[in-house]
């Protein structure tokens, strides 16, 4: 596998935080030397763990040499835009549903033969973008700092003793914090529901202005015993469990929204058949089992295996994001949140 990293002064971040950036450029030709299956150019913002669980196995299975170009999601989509008349990439592997929904003109229509084996809510319905992993909003709880409290969902956070002890990033600037905001709105009645927004006001009153600068700071603060509860997401929470951290992961009893990371074939891709093989491969049984058992990325396949610390999805109450509404109204949701937050701060 030949790897290249592109460095940009500002790396674009995806909704579920999948970007990986480096200032160096290097080549690693340690992959299979079969070379009889042709080649494939893949753009990806994904983590090294996810890349390592997929691309080498793809090369080995098909004898296809992959050239991997890594950068932030935003930069890769800008690159696709600039190259659309003469595409370099065959596939983009990673990024949020928002990125794909708003750039449909960049992609070839292709629905994998494996699509029917994917959980219904996360199947390819656009005709071009294929979800392959999920990440959901969760509560990370420090047991030592919440003794005597029964925290099973959002409603259990409205406790006076938790004032100033709930960690969150800023929904206006953090993709995971925004996902938490839309999750709790759905869980409490809907994006426009007055009672749901009343809940947001009550919760952020207890948060007491302690807004973290990053999503990573949220789960680290809980694991380090600095905060009692964190509004976070599943991937780093499972990592913490795997590392033996003193935390509990709570999937809100009101319901958890899982958001997909997707892949798609670039329009006019030079290696079209190999690109189709790659899309089929990443949602195949073997890869989905590997992702579920060796990484902290939740698979999308119906019967995929998962690790001990990743709760089976059929044991979690799930909610479905209204993607179209959230994409069209994100600025309005952020504006409403900012108004609520400003009002709280003015009264403290």
N, C-alpha and C positions, 0 to 999 in steps of 0.2 A: 504494500500500500504506500503510495507516494503521498506525502502530506505537505501542505503549505498552510502557513498562517498569515493572515493579512492583518496588519496593525492600523488602527484608526484612532485619531485623537479622542473620539467619542464613540464607543462601541454601542450599537443599538441593543436594547434589552428586550427579550420576548416577554408575554403575560405570565408565564410560569417560570422566568429567570434561567433560561437555558444557555445563555451566551458564553462563549469561551474566546479570550483574546490573547495574543502574544505579539511581541515585537520582533520575533525572529522568523526566519524562513528556513526550512530544512527539508530534506528528503529522506525518506525511510523506505527502502526497497526490500524490507524483510519478509514481504508477503510471498504467497505462492508464485513460483516461476513458471507456472503452466502457460499462461499467456495465450492459450488457444481460444479463449472465450471473448477476446476483444477487450475493450476498455469502457470505463464509466467515470464521468466527472461529477463529483458530489460536493455541493455546498452545504455546510452544516454549522450551526451554532452549538451543537450538542456537547455534553461533557465527555471527557476521555473515557469514563466508565461505560457510557452508553455506546460510544463509538467502538470501543474494544469488544463489546458484546455482540456487535452486528457486522461491521465491515470485514474484519478478517475472516469470519465464517462464510460470508458471502463470496469473497474471493476464492476461498478454498473449495467451496461447493461448485462454483461455476467456472473457475479458471479465468475470471474476469479481473483485470487490473484496475483498481480504483485509484483515481487521483482525488484526494480529499482536500478541500479548501475550507478552512475554518475562520470564522470571524463572528461578530455579533449579528443577531438576527436582522436588525434594522439596516446595517451596512450590506448584508448579503441581499436583502430585497432591493436596496438601491442599486446594487451591482446588476441584479437581474433586469431591472428597469433599463439601465444604461446599455445593456447588451441584447435587448430583446430583438433587434434586427439581425444580430449575428451572435446567437447564444453560445456561451462557453460551457455552462453547466448543463448536465442532463437531468439532474435531480436536485431538489433542495430537500434536505432531511432535517426537520426541526422547525420550530416556530409555532406561534399560537394561532388559534382559529381566526382571530381578528386579522392577522397579517394575510392569511389566505383568502378570507372572505372579501377583503378590499383590494386584492390584486389578482382576481380570477383571470384577467386577460393575459397573464403571463404563463398560463399553464395549459397543458394538453388534457383533454378529457380522457380519463382512464379509471375504470372501476375494477379493482382486483378480483380475481376468481375466488379469493379468500374472504371477500367482503361479507358474505352471509354468515361467516363464522365469528364475526365481531359482534359484541354486545350491541343490540339494536340502536340504542341512543347515540352510539359513537361510530356507526357505519358511515361510509362515504356517501353523503347525500348531495354534495355539490356537483359530483361528476368528475372532479379533478383532485380534491385534497383527501388524503387517506390518513385518518388518525391511527397512531400506533402505540401511544402511551397516554396515561391519564395522570393528573395531579389534582388533589382535592383540598379544600379548605378544612383545617382541623384546629382543635384547641390543644396546645401543649401545656400540661399541668405539672407543677412541681409538688409532689406529694407532701413534702416536709412543710411547705408554706401554705398548704390548704387542708391541714388536718381538721377533721370535723365538718368539712364542707363536702357536699355531694354535687360534683360538677359533671353533668352529663350533656349539657347543651348551652345554647345562648342565654336562655332564661335564667340559668343558674349563675350567670356572671353578675347579675344585678344585686350584689350583696354589698352592704356598706363596708364590710371588713376587707373588701377587695379594692377599695379606693386607692388609686395610685400604685396598684400592684399588678395591673393588666398591661402587658406589653403589646404594642402594635406599631407598624410603620404607617406612613402617611398615604391614605387611599388616593390622594391627588397625585402622588409621585411614585408609588410602588405598585407594581402589577399584582403582587400577591395580596397586598392590603386592599386594593380595589376589588379583587376577587372575593375577599372576605366580606367587604361591604355589600356586594351584590348577592352573596350567599345569604347573609343575615337578612337582607331585605326580602328575598324570596321566602326565607324561612318564617318571617314574621308577617307575611301577607302580600308582598309584592313590591315591585320597584317604585310604584307611585302611591302605595298605601300609606295613609296618614299614621296609622298605628305602627307600621314598620319604621317609619322615620322617627316616631316618638321613641321607639326602642333604641334607635341609633343615638338619639340625643341623650337618653338615660345612660347608655353604655359609655359614651365619650365624656359624659360628666364624671363618671367614676374613673375613667382613664386619667382624668385630671391634668390634661395638657402634656402628658408624658409621651410624646410621639417620637418613636425611634427614627434614626436617620437611614436605616436600611432594614430589609427583611431578615438578613442574617443576624442582625443585632437582637431581633425579637426572640428567636429560639435559643440563642446563646445566653441571653439574660435569664431565661427560665432554667436552662440546664445548669447555669452557674449559681443558681439560688438568689439572684438579684430581684427577680420578679416571680409572682405566683402563677400567672397564667399568660400565655402568649397566643395571639391570633396569627396563626401561621399556616403552613401547608404540608402535605404529607411527605414529600420526598425527603427534606431534611429531618423531619420528625422520625421517620423510619431509620435514617442514618444514625440518629442519636440513640435510638433503641438498640441498634446493632452494635454500637460502640459501648453499650452498658451504662448510658446516662441515666440519672435518677429522675426520670420523667414518666408521665402517662400521656398517651395520645388519645384524645377524645374526638370521636366523630359526632358532631352535634345531633342530639336526638330529634331535633326539628328537621334535619336533613342536611346532607353534604352535597355540594355541587362539585362534580369532577369535570375539569376542563381538559380537552385533548391537545396533545402536540401532534402535528401533522407533517406529512411529506407529500410532494407532488412532482410530476414530470414537467420539465420546462418545455414550453412550446417550441417546436422545431428542433427538439433535441437531436443531436447527431447520432447518439447511440440509443435509439428508441427501444429496441427489443431488450437490450440490457437494462434500460431504465424500468421497463415493465417487470422484468425479473426481480429487480431490487424492491419495488413496491410490494410485489407478492411475497417476497422473502421476509420483510420486516413484520408482516402480520401472520406469518406461517406459525404452525404449532411449535416448531423447534425454537424459533427466535422468541416468541412470546413467553414460552416456558423459561427460557434463559433470562429474559428481562425480569420476569417475576421472581425468580429464585436467586439471581446473582447480582442484581442491581436494586436500587430503591425506586425504580420507575414502574408504576403499575401498568400491567398489560391491558390491552383492549379486547383480547380474544375471550370468548365466552367461557371456555373451560381451561384457561391458562393456569399454570401452577403459580403460587406465590409463596414467599418466605414466611417463616413463623411470625415475624413482626409486622407483616402486612395483612391486615384483617381482610378476609374474603369479601368481595364487593356484594355478594348476595346476603351478607349479614349486616350490611350498612344501609340505613335509610338514605336514599339518594333523591336529589332534586335536579331538575334539568334547567340549565341556563337558557333564557330566551336570547339566543345569539344575535338575531337581527335587531331586537330592541336595544340590547346593550351596546352594540356597535353604533347604531344610529344616535343613541342618546347618552353616550358616555360623558360628553362634556356637560350635559344637564345634570347627570347624577353627581359628578364631581362638584359642580357649582352648588347644588343643594347641600352636599356634605360640607363644603367650605362655609356656607351660610350657617349651618347648624353649629359647626365648630367655633366660628367667630362669635356667635351668640353666646355659647357656653363660656368662652374666654372673657367676654365683656362683663359677665356676671360674677366672676370669681375674683 
